[in-house]
Amino acid sequence: MSETLATDVVQSALSQWPGESSSLLQILIHIQQKLGHVPEAVRDLLSEKLDVQPTTIDGVVSFYSFLSNKPVGHYDIRFSDNIVDRMLGSRELASRLMSNLGVEAGKHDSAKDVTIDFTSCTGMGDQGPAALVNGMTLTRLTPERIDAIASLVQQGTPVVDWPAGFFEVQENLVAGDILLGDWYHAGAALQAVQSIGRDAILEQLGTSGLRGRGGAGFKTGMKWRFCAEAQGAQKVVVCNADEGEPGTFKDRLLLQSYADRLFEGMALCAAIIGAQQGFVYLRGEYRYLVKPLEADLHRRREANLLGTAILGHQGFDFDIAIHLGAGAYICGEESALIESLEGKRGVPRIRPPFPVTHGYFGRPTVVNNVETFIAAAGIAENGPQWLQSRGTEASAGTKLLSISGDCDNPGIYEIPFGMTIAEILDQCGARDTQAVQVAGPAGIMLAPQEFGRKIAHEDVATGGSFMVFDSSRDLVAVARNFMDFFVHESCGFCTPCRVGTTLVNKLLEKIGNGHGTTVDLQTIQRMASVMRDTSHCGLGVTASNPAVHLIEHFPTMLHERLRHTSFEPSFDLDAALEEARQVTGRNDPGAHLQGGGV
């Protein structure tokens, strides 16, 4: 690469983001999109400009799956490998495209300037099979579309000139309720906090029973109060829009069609805690939303709902920036997300201290997800009874679910807390259901005898994923897909997670291949216990759930798959010696283990 090109690309990136280390990830994403990789010459120049060590930049590039220090081609195509996309035929479509173009998976074909590979999940489980091309979403792939894409690649057609229909992302809202109702008036929540005061709004949030909608369910009013009372003047509001849990796509709808309500909720939070700076951490798979979100932010600034002296109130200064992720599931964990916001690898922090006192660059920080901020804006505008009109005593309000899999009507559903699994299955048109995976791979797999359980903080909690599997599905294969995901997404920081995910996955593979025994089931459970007790963060704590829940909730099905021996090795040592036999020209009994060979 010429020195001139390296300089131009770096200068282009620095013109959009400040020349600070905190902008490193955003700058690298820009370079990746421009050049298809981060060349050494660009890395060295960037190191000089940002005063960051080259090894630090290499570490960031290697951490995020959407960044690379090797060329990926003019066409970087990644098929969604979520289990639902697989059920819809994504693997077969990927093979078809590779066959059409004569390329191999994961290998850059320099002649055709294309790379075809897989990514964990694109957030399109309701309109798959899906893929990404140069970071932009492709939906509803069919054999005919695959053939058309092959022709476009062969003709060298720029991605911006591909048919717009290939990139269409529909809202796909099947059922709405109060959160998505016609209640919103721009600026009303902000006027409320100015008229009745911060403490009154915090009281309303507490009375309403609003809890975080990301799955953990921490009381929102309490979190905001802790941050408001924390020492430090430069406080921060962060929206976690990194819904990377496979099978989750409900925030996509909110960001696509209800972003103004989100920004209202973030500004409300800023008014309460005294923040001037806000971020939306947007998952890298939703890059198509960056321009529309930026346009929404611009309109709010024009309407004096963001910026300086919001709505004429002196001292109420707050603005929001979009920060794009780069394909790291762990960044959905709030402390890892903050590390990423600071331009670093998204390795979770040791807690305490918690973000409400020591968050973004050590400043008091509120981190909530998209749904939570919108619900908070609704409470400020409509009062606490608005939320309490739905749900249960311990779980007020509604929950957005991303429903996908074996059902007639996949899509986004807003349901009241307290609705049973059976009622949801009936509503989405599911039949002959063998299992339901709630809350993504890290959640719980439920058997039919448990379909009377309820979606609620006090029963089955979820961030929003709801995957349906009928009796035709191999649940061991489903669990293996989930474990593959955790093996890929483990940040590698701690041994229990890094090693444990791989070992549990190998044992599931052994069971799936018909060689599993009761000893293997016991080993999985012992390893899961170690991972839960000793992993550094929540990923390692929950990563064994797909295997453990299979054992606990589907014991009969699983035991029917086992061998009747107490133990059978998963590694065939004699078969492994076949290459040596061929090299030496031996095939006599002494060359085989069962023949006395050593």
N, C-alpha and C positions, 0 to 999 in steps of 0.2 A: 504494500500500500504506500502511495506517495505521501510525503510529509504534508503537502498542500491539502490533500483530501482529509487526512487525519485532523489537521488544524481546522478545516471548514466544519467538519462534523462536530468536533468538540465545541467550537464557538457557537454553532447553531444550538447545541444543547444548553450551553451556559447563558445564551440570550433568553431562554425560557425559564430557567431556574437559577437561583442565586448560586454563586460559586462557593458553596459551603458543603461540608461533608454530609450534612443532613439531606442534601439533594442528590446524593450519590445514586441511589436506586432509580430515581426518576430519570436522571441523566443516562444511566446505563440502559434503561428501557428505550429511551429515545434513540440511542446509538444502535441497539439491537434492531429496532424497527427500520432504521435507515440503511444499515450495512448487512443485516442478517447475522451478525456476530459482533463480538468486542475484540478487535484485533490487538495485538501486542503494542503496536505503535500508538493506537488510540489510548490504550490503557496507560502507557507511560506518559503521554501528554496530559491525560486527565489527572494522573498522580501529581504532576507538577502544578497544575492549575488549582487543584483542591487541597494540596499539601497533605495527601493521603498516600500511605505506602502502597506500592504495586501489589504486594501480597494481600493487603486488605481488600483491594479491588478484586483480585482473583478470588478471594474467599467469598465475597458477595456474589460474584458471577456464578460460582459453583453451587451456591446455596439455592438459588431460584431456578426452577426448571424451565422458565421461559427465557433465560439468558444463556449464552453460550460463548466460549472463546474460540469455537471452531465454526466455520461456515455451515449454515443450515439450508442455504439455497434461496433463490428468488421466490420460490413457493415453499413455505413452511406449513405443511398440512398435518394436523394432529387430530386423530379420531378420538371421540369420547369413549373411555373404557369403563365407565360406570356400568354396573350390572344391568340396569334397565336399558341402556343403549345396546349392550350385548344382546339382550333378549329381543331387541328390535332389529338386530342384524348388523350392528356396526362392524364387527370383525369381518364378516363376509364382504361388506362394502369396501372396507380397507384393502382386503386381498384383491378385490376386483380392480381397484384403482392402481394398486401396485403392479398387477398383471398387465393392465392397459399401458402403463408407462414403462414397464420393464425395470422397476426399481425394487430394492429390498427395504424392509422396515428398519427405520433408525439409521440408515446410511445415506449420506449426502451424495446424490448423483450429480457430479460436477457438469457432465455433458448436458443433462436436462435441467440442471440448476434447481433441483427439487429434493425435498426431504419429506418422507411420509412416516409418521410415528403415531404414538398414542399418548393421551393425557388422561388424568384420573377422572375428571368430570367437568363438563362445560356449563352446568346449570340449566340444561335444556331437556331434562328427563321427560317433560310432557310434550315435547315436539322434536323428538329425535327420530332416527339416529342423527347425531349432531357431530360437528367437527369445528376446528378452527383453521383458518388459512391466514397466515401472517397476523394472527391475533384476533381476527374478525370471525364472528360466529356464522357457521353454516348450519341450517336447520332442515329437518324433514328430508334427509338424504334418501334417494332411491337409486336403483341400478341405472335408470335413465339419467339422473342428475350426475351420477358418478362418471358415466361415459361422456357427458357434456363437459365436466370438469377436466377430464383427461384431455379432451380436444382443446380446451382453453389453454391448458398448460403446454401442450405440444405446439400450439400456435404462438406461444409467448404473450398471450393477452394479459395485460396488467390486471391485478385483482380489482382495482377500482372500476374496471370496465366489465366485470362479470355481471350477469343478470341480477337485478336488485332482489328478485324473488328468492334467490338462493340464501339471502341474508335476512329474510323477514323473521322477526321475533314477535309473535303475537302475545297479547296480554294473557289470554287464556284464563280469565277469571270465571270460574264456574258458579261460585256462590259467595256473595258478600254479606256483610252484617254491619254493625255500627262503625267499626274502624274505617271502612271504605264507603260509608254513607255520605249523604250530601249535607255535611255539617260545616265544612271548612270555609272560613272567611280570612283572607290574607291579613295578617297583622293582629287578629283578634286576641290570640294568646299573649302576644307581646304587650298589647294594651292592658290586658288583665293583670299582668305582673306589675305594670307601672301604676295601675289604679288601686289594687288591693295589697300590693307589697309582696316581697319575696317570701316572708314567713307564712303568709296566708296560702300562697301557691304550694309551698312545701307541705303545709297542713292538708291541703286538698289531695295532693299526691298520696300522702299517707293514708288518709281516710278512704280513698278510692280502692286501695289494695293493689295498686299497680306494681307488678314485679317484672323484672327483666325478661324479655321475650326470647333471649338467646338460648334458653334451656336451663341455666343455673337458677333463675328465679329470684335473684336478690332484690330486695325492696328498693324501688327506684328513688322514692323520696328520701330514704335513709342514705343512699349513696350520694345523692346531690347535696344533702345537708352536710355529710362528712367533708365533702370537697369544699363547700362554701365556708366551713369553719376552719379549714386547714390553713396553716401559715404559708404565706407567699402571695404576691400580688399578681403574678403573670400566670393565670390559670388557663386551662385548655379544655376544649370540648372535642371529643373524638367519636365519630360514628363508625362502628364496625360493620362495614358492608362487604365483608370478606366471607360470604356464606359458602365456604368450600366443602362443607359436609356433603358427600355424594347423596343425590336424591333431594337436595334442597334448592329451591328456586323461587321461593315466595318473595324474597327481597327484590328480585328482578322486577316483579310487577310494581312494587312500591317505588323503586328508583325510576322506572320507565314512565309511570303514570301518576304518581303521587309524591314526586320529589319536593314540591313546594311545602307539603305538610311536614316532610322530614326536616327541611331547612328551618321551618317555623319552630319545630321542637328543639332543634339544636340552638337556635337563637334564644328560645325561652330558657334553656339550661344555662346559656351564657349570662343572661340577665340575672339569674338566681345565684350562680356561683361567682360572678364577677370576672368572666373570661372575655378576652378580646380576640383569641385565636381559635379557629376550629378546623378540623380535617374530616373529610370523608375518605376512609380507607376502602377503596373499591377493588374487588377481586379482579385479577388480571383477565379472567375469562369474560368480563363485562366491559371490555374496552370500547365496544360499540356505543356504550352509554356516556362516554366522557364528554363528547361535544354537546349532546342534549342537556346534560347536567350543568355544564359550563354556561349554556344559554339560560337555564333557569336561574343560576346564580346571578348572571348579569341583569336579568329582569328584576330580581329582588333588590339589587343595588340601585337600579334606576327608580324603583318604587320606595327607596329609603327604608327597606326592610333588612338591609345589610349595609355595612360600612360605618361611617362616622355619624354620631348623633342620630341613631335609628329612631324614626318616627318623631324627630325633633327633640328627643330626650338627651340633653347634654350629659356626656359621660358614658352613654350607652353605645360603645363602639365594639363592633364584632364583625368578623368576616370569616369565610370558609374557603378552603382550598381542597381540590381533589388530589388524592395521592393514590396512584395505581399500584396494585400488587403485581407479582410476577410469577405466580404459580407455586405458592408454598402454603399448603394446608395449615401448617402449624401457626401461621400468622393470624388465624382466627382466634387464637388464645390472646387475651388482651395485652399481656406483657410482651409477648413475641411481636404482636402488632406494633406496639410502641417502639420496640427495637428497630423494626422495619421502617417506621416513620422517621426515625433518626438516621436512616440511610445505612443500616447495618444488617447483618444476618439476623433472621428472625428467631433467635434462640430465646426461649422463655426465661424470665428472670426468677430468681429465688424470692419468694414472698413469705412474710412481710419484708419491707414495706409494700403497701398496696398503691396502685395508681392514684387513688383519691388524695394521697399525700405526697407521693413521689412517682410521678408518671413521666410524661414527655420531657426529656432533659431535666428530670428531677422536679418538675413543677406539678402542683396538684392538678389531676386530670380526671375527668369523667369519661368513661368509655361505655357506651350503650349501643345496641343494635338499631337498625332502621325502624323496625316495628315499635320498639319501645319509645323512641323519640316522637313518633307520630301519635301514639297513645297518650303521651304526656301533653302534647299540644291539644289533643281532644279534651282532656280533663280540664286544662286551663280555660278553654273556650266554653265548655258545656257543664262543668262542675263534676264532682266525684260520682254523683248518682248516675251519670251517663255510662261510666264503666261498670258500676255495680248492677246495672240493669241486666247484665248477662253473667253467666258463669256460676261458680259455686262460692261458698263462704270463704274458702281458703284460696280460691283462684278466680279473681274477679275478671270479667271481660271476655274477650274472644281470643282465638289463636288462629293465625294463618297456617294452613298446611299445604305442603307441596305433595300432591298425590300423583304417583306414577306406578307403572307396572301393569299387572294383569287386571285391568278394569276398563269399562266402556268409556269413561269420561275422565281421563287424567287431566290435571290442571291445578289451579289454586283455589282453595276453599277457605272461607272464614267461618269457623265454627265456634259456638259458645263453649267455654271450658265446661267439662262435665259430660260431654257427648261420648258415648261408648264407641269402642272399635267397631262393633257390629253395626251400629247406626251409620258410621262413616262409610263402611264397606257397602252398605245398602245404597247410600246416597251417591257414591261414585260408580255404582254399577259393577261391583265385583261379584264373581260367582266361583264356587268350588275353591275357595281360598284355603290354601294350605298353611300360609304364614304371612305375618305382617311385620316389617322392620320399621320401627318407630325411632326417630331421632338419628337416622343415619347409621353407618357401620359402628360408631361408638355407642349407639343406643341399645335397644332391646329387640329381640326377635320373639314374637308372640305366636303361640299355637292357638288353634280354634277354641279350646276350652278356656282361653283367657280373653276372648273377644268381648266379654262383658265388662272388662276394665275400662276406665275413663281417661281421656286426655285431660290432665290436670296436674298441677304441681304436686298434689298430695298422692297421686297415683302414677300415671305414665306421663312423665315430663318430656317435652320435646322442643327443639329449636325450630322444627317445622317440616322435617322429612317424614314421609309416610309411603313406604314402598310395599306393593301388594304382589304376592306370589301364589299362583294357583297350583293345583296338584301335579301339573306337568313339569314343574321345576325341580331341579336337583338342589336341595338346600345345602348340601356339602359344597357344591360348586359355587353357590351364592356366598357362603361363608368364606370360601377361598378367595373370591373376588374382593371381599372386604379386607381380608388379611393381606392380599397383594397390595392393596391401597395403603395400609399402614406400614408395610415394609418399605414402600416407595417414599412415603411422606415422613417417616421418622427422621428427625434432624440429625440423629447420630450422636447427640451430646452425651447421653448416658447409656451405659452398657445394658441395663435391664430392658430398655425399649429397643435399642439397636439390635441386640442379639435375640432377645425374647420374641420379637415379632417374626423374625426369620424362622426360628425353631418351631414355634407354634404353627406357622404356615406349612412347614415341611411335614409336620405330623398330620395336618389336615389333608395334605396331598397324599400322604400314605394311606389314610382312611379312604379318600376318594378313589384311589387306585385299587382298593379291595384288599389291602394288606394290613389294615389297622387292627389293633387288639385292645382289650380292656386296659392293658398297661399304658398304651398311648393316651387313652382318655385320662387316666390318672396323672400322667406326666403333664398333659396340657393344663390340668387344674392346678398342679403344683407350680408350674411356671407362671400361670396367670396370677397366682397369689403373690409370688415374688415381684412380678411386674407392678401389681397394684400397690404394694407396700414400699417399693424402692425407686420407682421411676421419678425422674426430675419434674415432669409436668403431666397434665391431664391426658395427653395423647398416649403416653406409656401406660397410664393407669387404666385406660379404657380399651387399649388396642387389642386385648385378648378377648373382648366381649363377643365377637362373632363366633369364636370356637366354644367359649364357655356357655353361651346361651343355647347353642345347638345341643350341647350335652345336657343342659338342665331342662330345656323346654321340649326337646324332641328325642327323649331317650330310646323309645321303641324303634323309631326309624333309624337311629344311629346304630343301635346294637345289631340290627338286621344286616348292617353293612360290614360288621366286624368278622375277622377270622375267629375260629374257635380255639386257637392256641392262646396261651397267656402272653406270648411275645413272638414277634416275627421281625427280623431286621428289615429296614427299608432299603438297605444297600446290598446289592448282589455282588459280592467280591469276586466270585468265580467269573461272572460275566465281564467284570472290569478287567480281567486278565486276558480277554480274547485278543486284544491288539498285540499283547506280548506273544501269544501263541502263534499269531499270524507272522510276526516278525521272525520268530525262531523256527517256523515251519513245523511246530509240534502240535499234536492233538491227541497224544496217547493219554491213558488214564493218569499217569504221573503229572501231566500238565494241568490237571483239573483238581480243584480242592476236594471234591467228593471222591476223587480217585487217589487220594493220599498226597496230593501236591501240597507244597508249603509256600 
